[in-house]
Amino acid sequence: MDANLTFESLPLIPGIGNVSAFRNDTNIMNIAAGYNEAWIFDWKINTAFLFLYVALNFPIILLFVLHPPFRSSFSFYVTVLAVCNIVQGVGNALVVLLYAIVKPFNIYVDALSVYVPEVLYMLPIQIHALISFSRLWALSFPIHYRLYHNMKLAGILCGATIVFTHLLTAPYILSNTLGIAIYGIDENYAPMLQIVVKDTPLTFLVLSYPMVLGLYCRRHQKKTELTKLKDTQMQKRRQTRKQVLQSTLQSP
């Protein structure tokens, strides 16, 4: 491997450009086969995105930690999502940095380069799915939601999602990148992992957003109708009182 390897000297991927995750090495290309590692563009872009992740998400974390009135079960989901976004940005920048400074080729760096898109990129989507689930629950069964949904349950759901994702994905990454033989990891494991970790949360998100919007519009319409009904009843009461007062004054 060339000791003077730089980001600019990395091979160009047709239609994409300079992708720092790809090195001119047969081993890494074989290991990376089947993965879409074109998520690493230029190191400057990754650094810019890292600063953007921190700038947009770190204030949410500070608000949750330092401002107690902001703390709720819903804000807990949002805070966990902000943490996942920052970790994703850090992991992405770390992979780019390691591919630039680690020579010769290191299988552990390659394992990390698979871990970032396979796990860290999917966790925010799964937390988004949890947020959609909580909104569906709140709009469909508001009384049940207020009684049983709290910050403790939100923490359990987020923790279970993160642990479940790692337990499913880690064996697959270890088996394919480090060459560790793990029982049950075969050619049928990848499609199952795709369905459980990626396709199901994405499908739920696509289907849940219109449902949440529809339920919100329906709830807003009911509130508007109830407000109009209360205003009408109030006007009738005022008119009745006015008529009674007028009849009382006109009576001898």
Order of alpha helices (4+ residues) and beta strands (2+ residues): beta-beta-alpha-alpha-alpha-alpha-alpha-alpha-alpha-alpha-alpha
